[in-house]
Amino acid sequence: MMKNDEHLVALPWSSYELLDSGDNMKLERFGDILLARPETQAIWKKQRPELWDDAHATFAPPAGGPDKKGLPADRQGRWNIKKSVPESWELSWNDAHFNARLTSFKHTGIFPEQAPNWVWIKDHVKDIGSPTSDVGLPMSYIPNVLNLFGYTGIASIVAAQAGAHVTHVDASKQSLDWAHENARLSKISEDAIRWIPDDAFAFVKREVRRDAKYDGIILDPPAFGRGAKGEVWKIEEDLPKLLNTLKKLLSEAPGSFFLVNGYAAGYAPRSFTQAVESAFGPTDGESGELHIKESSSERVIPAGIYVRFMR
């Protein structure tokens, strides 16, 4: 039975800290760089206004609401640079290393709210890779993990470092190159991650025809996107079909796991839960919101949703 409203809270770590939030903004530290970014959830007042003048850069979304493609206004804009910011700079989470950058979509390539999920992925990959004698797997088994819409690849790196062979799929060559760069920073062997520049749904359908099976599946689908060959992704139409197809790829072996995140999809956790259960049937898992905790208070920013389960 799925546990609902099990919210996950990302705490500060050495390379990341949510310093303050409010007035529809958030102030974060990525390594030594302080960034101020729009945050529609932060409808409260700032608690540490004296910190904001130290920001290296502030993201300014364009005026006038959504652009002609119907994307949110904060998807494209510009950074107002007040102090020097490198083109890229290295951060880490445990043994995973990755580069941050300022992008025109207000993002940095790192989504800190995923830290609790990285722990979960790491633990489950290790469990599958060190099976007990009653699960029917070889004692030196290497788990296969699929990461769809993999972006800059931190989840792929965490899974590979835990002992998995990872198939990382993203339609954007720029994102794939960034993820591959992060894997090299993390000293991941070249044969540990398979890099696939493709539309996620197209790739998954081919894998079903090949009778492929995965011990873990991770996906973070956008609300709207385009595949490598111009395929259009609309989450309200395509996510249910994708979930039904992924059911055929997820191994039935005990310990296999599934994780779907929703960053900007606009849905409640219960909506994703019921979509997952509609495809996979009743599952022993959990779902809820992803939160980021401020470093000097008990306040959190709701930063996304997740659903995850294991066999």
HELIX and SHEET records of a PDB file:
HELIX    1   1 PRO A   49  ASP A   54  5                                   6    
HELIX    2   2 ALA A   73  ARG A   75  5                                   3    
HELIX    3   3 PRO A  112  GLN A  114  5                                   3    
HELIX    4   4 ALA A  115  GLY A  129  1                                  15    
HELIX    5   5 SER A  133  VAL A  135  5                                   3    
HELIX    6   6 ILE A  154  GLN A  161  1                                   8    
HELIX    7   7 LYS A  173  LEU A  185  1                                  13    
HELIX    8   8 ALA A  200  ARG A  209  1                                  10    
HELIX    9   9 ILE A  235  LEU A  246  1                                  12    
HELIX   10  10 PRO A  269  PHE A  280  1                                  12    
SHEET    1   A 8 LEU A   8  ALA A  10  0                                        
SHEET    2   A 8 GLY A 285  LYS A 293  1                                        
SHEET    3   A 8 VAL A 300  MET A 310 -1                                        
SHEET    4   A 8 PHE A 257  GLY A 262 -1                                        
SHEET    5   A 8 GLY A 216  LEU A 219  1                                        
SHEET    6   A 8 ASN A 144  LEU A 148  1                                        
SHEET    7   A 8 HIS A 165  ASP A 170  1                                        
SHEET    8   A 8 ILE A 193  PRO A 197  1                                        
SHEET    1   B 5 TYR A  16  GLY A  22  0                                        
SHEET    2   B 5 MET A  25  PHE A  30 -1                                        
SHEET    3   B 5 ILE A  33  PRO A  38 -1                                        
SHEET    4   B 5 ALA A  57  ALA A  60  1                                        
SHEET    5   B 5 ARG A  78  ILE A  81 -1                                        
SHEET    1   C 2 TRP A  89  TRP A  93  0                                        
SHEET    2   C 2 ALA A  96  ALA A 100 -1                                        
SHEET    1   D 2 PHE A 224  ARG A 226  0                                        
SHEET    2   D 2 VAL A 232  LYS A 234 -1                                        
END                                                                             
